[in-house]
Amino acid sequence: TLPFLACSDLAVFKAFFDRTKDWADLEEMLQAGTLDRAQTLGTLVIHLGGADPRVERLRQLGPPRREPPALS
């Protein structure tokens, strides 16, 4: 078998590691529409508690992906 992490699992680990490059990756995931912020926040709160700075940092992470304007 080949073990793989789902995007949400990867996001949780990246927040756990709390490295600058991981936060950049999380922002890219958010903008690409591959990060379920609510699910990731829920998992982080379970394991770290709602007062953990990593939880707040994920809450404050850049805006979600914007859809490109429709072609006329």
Backbone as a ProteinNet text record, in pm:
[ID]
protein_1_A
[PRIMARY]
TLPFLACSDLAVFKAFFDRTKDWADLEEMLQAGTLDRAQTLGTLVIHLGGADPRVERLRQLGPPRREPPALS
[TERTIARY]
83.1	0	87.5	32.1	99.8	23.5	82.9	13	24.3	-85.8	-89.8	-167.7	-134.8	-211.1	-312	-431.4	-530.4	-488	-540.1	-506	-533.1	-644.8	-677.3	-577.6	-532.4	-431.3	-299.6	-260.6	-137.5	-144.8	-259.3	-276.8	-260.2	-314.5	-301.7	-154.5	-82.7	58.4	138.5	107.9	178.9	155	33.8	6.2	78.3	81.8	154.8	302.1	364.7	507.1	535.3	440.4	446.9	572.1	613.1	729.3	680.9	763.8	728.2	689	766.8	736.5	604.2	568.2	440.2	323.3	337.2	230.3	214.4	326.3	317.9	243.6	272.9	202.7	53.6	20.2	-120.6	-194.3	-128.8	-192.1	-213.9	-116.8	-132	-245.8	-255.1	-363.7	-499.1	-505.7	-630.1	-668.1	-571.6	-599.7	-632.8	-577.8	-606.4	-740.4	-799.9	-928.3	-917.1	-796.8	-778.4	-774.8	-783.3	-779.8	-919.5	-968.6	-1095	-1059.3	-1064.1	-1020.4	-1102.3	-1232.7	-1318.3	-1282	-1261.5	-1225.9	-1089.1	-994.4	-860.2	-863.1	-937.3	-950.3	-1012.1	-1115.4	-1179.3	-1082	-1000.8	-902.4	-796.6	-750.7	-650.5	-704.7	-828.4	-888	-897.7	-933.1	-940.9	-805.2	-699.4	-567.1	-486.4	-511.1	-429.2	-505.6	-638.1	-718.8	-739.1	-849.7	-886.3	-797.3	-721.7	-636.6	-496.6	-467.3	-333.9	-310.5	-192.7	-166	-174	-149.6	-158.8	-302.8	-397.1	-538.9	-575.5	-535.5	-565.4	-494.7	-373.4	-300.5	-373	-426.4	-501.2	-630	-694.1	-815.7	-785.6	-669	-632.6	-563.9	-537.7	-467.9	-544.8	-473.3	-530.5	-667.9	-730.4	-866.6	-869.2	-983.6	-995	-984.9	-968.3	-954	-1070.5	-1039.9	-1144.2	-1165	-1288.3	-1320.4	-1282.3	-1227.3	-1195.7	-1323.6	-1315.4	-1436.3	-1489.2	-1618.9	-1682.8	-1650.1	-1629.7	-1604.6	-1736.3	-1737.5	-1861.3	-1871.9
-118.8	0	125	229.7	358.9	455.9	495.1	589.8	732.3	802.1	941.6	1022.7	1148.7	1240.8	1314.2	1329.1	1413.8	1559.3	1648.3	1791.4	1843.5	1802.8	1851.8	1799	1674.6	1619.7	1695.5	1719.9	1794.1	1933.6	1998	2132.3	2131.2	2029.9	2019.7	2005.1	1916.9	1898.4	2025.6	2095.5	2219.8	2323.1	2331.7	2423.7	2378.6	2246.9	2195	2236.4	2221.9	2251.9	2400.9	2485.3	2629.8	2695.1	2648.9	2707.8	2809	2907.5	3010.6	2948.8	2851.3	2789.7	2713.3	2657.9	2587.4	2684.8	2801.7	2901.3	2954.9	2967.6	3008.6	2902	2774.6	2665.2	2666.9	2690.9	2695.1	2808.7	2922.6	3034.4	2999	2932.6	2889	2787.6	2695.3	2596.7	2666.6	2767.3	2842.3	2913.6	2978.9	3052.1	2959	2837.6	2740.4	2670.6	2692	2629.2	2484.9	2443.3	2304.8	2290.9	2401.3	2398.7	2422.6	2326.9	2343.7	2404.9	2537	2607	2566.3	2553.2	2518.2	2380.4	2284.6	2149.4	2150.2	2220	2226.7	2296.6	2406.1	2475.4	2384.4	2310.4	2219.4	2117.2	2060.3	1960.9	2024.8	2143.5	2211.6	2244.4	2290.4	2323.6	2198.7	2085.6	1960.5	1926.2	1940.1	1896.1	2003.1	2130	2237	2329.7	2331.3	2425.5	2553.9	2617.8	2737.2	2857.4	2857.9	2972	2961.3	2851.4	2833.6	2936.2	2997.9	3099.8	3046.9	2918	2862.2	2859.9	2842.6	2845.4	2985.8	3085.4	3223.9	3261.2	3213.5	3245.1	3188.5	3067	3009.4	3087.5	3131.7	3213.5	3341.5	3400.2	3528.4	3514.6	3392.4	3371.4	3436.2	3478.9	3552.5	3508	3588	3558.2	3434.1	3367.5	3251.6	3292.1	3194.6	3213.7	3294.1	3379.5	3456.1	3395.1	3386.8	3334.2	3437.3	3392.4	3488.8	3550.1	3671.9	3735.6	3656.3	3656.2	3584.7	3653.9	3573.8	3629	3671.3	3787.8	3838.3	3796.6
0	0	0	-51.8	-53.4	35.4	147.5	234.9	181.5	181.5	138.5	240.6	248.7	331.9	244.8	295.9	229.3	249	166.8	179	319.6	378.3	512.6	615.9	599.8	691.2	676.9	553.5	527.5	588.8	576.3	632.2	784	849.7	995.2	1033.7	965.8	997.2	971.3	863.6	833.9	944.3	994.3	1105.2	1232.1	1257.8	1374.2	1368.4	1249.7	1236	1252.3	1207.9	1232.9	1174.2	1056.6	989.3	885.7	858	760.2	627.1	580.5	450.8	454.3	569.8	580.4	573.9	635.1	628.6	487.3	415.6	274.5	193.5	222.1	153.7	186.3	312.4	352	281.3	268.2	197.7	50.7	-10.5	-149.8	-163	-66.9	-68.6	-58	27.4	44.9	-84.5	-146.8	-270.2	-386.1	-383.2	-489.1	-468.1	-350.8	-322.5	-276.4	-231.8	-187.9	-36.5	34.5	180.3	235.6	312.4	384.1	519.5	525.7	646.1	768.4	752.9	867	922.3	835.4	879.8	948.2	888.6	945.8	1080.9	1090.9	1219.3	1324.5	1287.2	1381.6	1437.1	1349.7	1393	1482.1	1444.7	1527.1	1665.8	1673.1	1802.9	1890.4	1831.6	1907.9	1968.7	1890	1934.4	2007.5	1977.2	2034.4	2127.7	2115.7	2192.7	2114.4	2138.5	2063.9	2088.3	2197.6	2230.3	2169.7	2102.9	2045.3	1934.2	1930	1827.7	1684.7	1664.5	1529.4	1480.5	1571.3	1534.6	1486.8	1562.9	1523.7	1394.1	1376.8	1253	1131.8	1143.2	1031.5	1007.7	1115	1098.8	1021.4	1046.1	986	850.4	807.8	681.2	568	464.8	352.7	308.1	225.7	180.4	91.8	84.9	-3	-149.3	-230.7	-375.2	-430.5	-522.8	-591.8	-728.5	-767.7	-900.6	-1005.6	-1118.1	-1224.3	-1279.4	-1330.6	-1385.2	-1504.4	-1518.3	-1629.5	-1761.2	-1862.2	-1995.5	-2057.7	-2119.3	-2180.3	-2323.9
[MASK]
++++++++++++++++++++++++++++++++++++++++++++++++++++++++++++++++++++++++

